[in-house]
């Protein structure tokens, strides 16, 4: 039986029960006190007219058909009225079910937009619309990400294929140059694949948490990237103190590495400065990475954390020609650790990236 039919039976049954209770009340408080034998009432000084009292059997014979008719009317009224009321009550649920069916077929643009007073159905419809908004945005982002990832991966693979075709057609071509270019193309494809894996892992949040000090991670990353900074004549400065957090040491190291490497390779061509600062607050630990560099338009800042989004001006070497996933990976790792990421353009040029994570 459908929910509407069960509600209809419930309404009709309730009316029948109410009618039965009413008849029982009439019997308990009225008919039971009527005598079952005829009584004569003679006329007297205070009784102007004599007569015979009605007896219980006669009242029952007169009352029973009317009571049965009333019960039958209540049954019919309960069924018809219950069917109508159940339909009105379940109409919002029908709309929600229709929207769910459309979403199940892949159509995520439909919204319920239920009007009227805010009751349980309205809250359910609003929650379902919010879920569809997030799901549609997530699916669109995944489609865009997949298209961009396919495009980025196709480039090094196409370069490798072209080099191999050229080598097959021209056996006299310099072998060392060919191997060097193939190595560069394959290295780029491997780095891009690893970045995609880290990005997906951060979005899933599938990692074990442990105590991590961001200040120690910053010092380790600085030592690792010091040769790159020296090559680009960039000064690295590490300031601040202990900044404990709870999370994945591997992912947090990748986060700091991406921030510092981006700050170095996006810096001025020479004599730039990158500052890494860590500090601990009451409930959060802060990592702040700032660099000198070209001025960034303010409208460009919000989109820097999107996958494969590159700045308008980039100063990069061939060795570190990125795929536009650095800040996207950072944003994913920060979200997985329930933190916040703020990007601010410096008035003199460059960028300041502030990461706030819950203290461990």
Beta strands, then each sheet from edge to edge (+ up, - down):
strand 1: 40-41
strand 2: 51-52
strand 3: 210-213
strand 4: 234-240
strand 5: 244-247
strand 6: 272-280
strand 7: 284-291
strand 8: 340-345
strand 9: 351-358
sheet 1: 1+ 2-
sheet 2: 3+ 5-
sheet 3: 4+ 6+ 7- 9+ 8-
end
